[in-house]
Amino acid sequence: MYVRTIKITFKDKMSKNMFVNYTDTKADAEGFKNGTLMKLIFSNSDVVATLVLIFPDHKTFMKDHNNTAGPIIDSFKEQGLKIELNDGEVSGTTAVSSNFLEILTKEGSFYKSN
């Protein structure tokens, strides 16, 4: 698997909320069409959020980057927002709680792969 994190410092809380809404309503569908396995956003503060994207492999990561994430990242940079990118292959064992799917089923939005 391959993972990317995108930490974004927004100009204000409203901009951050607009980004979360955009990813939840539009970018998610596009990302999952590209092969994304999972997306989550965690809030670091009122104006900082970190997006976590999980892919099956580097090729799928690049497809998503070229078609969805890359243009969004470029737009943020053009707006002068602080962006911190990290990505790489998952190393070691991937550990998952047996409760994970139960919690995802209750709280997650599911997308069908193409």
Rosetta blueprint (number, residue, H / E / L):
1 M L
2 Y E
3 V E
4 R E
5 T E
6 I E
7 K E
8 I E
9 T E
10 F L
11 K L
12 D L
13 K H
14 M H
15 S H
16 K H
17 N H
18 M H
19 F H
20 V H
21 N H
22 Y H
23 T H
24 D H
25 T H
26 K H
27 A H
28 D H
29 A H
30 E H
31 G H
32 F H
33 K H
34 N H
35 G L
36 T L
37 L L
38 M E
39 K E
40 L E
41 I E
42 F E
43 S E
44 N L
45 S L
46 D L
47 V L
48 V E
49 A E
50 T E
51 L E
52 V E
53 L E
54 I E
55 F E
56 P L
57 D L
58 H H
59 K H
60 T H
61 F H
62 M H
63 K H
64 D H
65 H H
66 N H
67 N H
68 T H
69 A H
70 G H
71 P H
72 I H
73 I H
74 D H
75 S H
76 F H
77 K H
78 E H
79 Q L
80 G L
81 L L
82 K E
83 I E
84 E E
85 L E
86 N E
87 D E
88 G E
89 E E
90 V L
91 S L
92 G L
93 T L
94 T L
95 A L
96 V L
97 S L
98 S L
99 N L
100 F H
101 L H
102 E H
103 I H
104 L H
105 T H
106 K H
107 E H
108 G L
109 S L
110 F L
111 Y L
112 K L
113 S L
114 N L
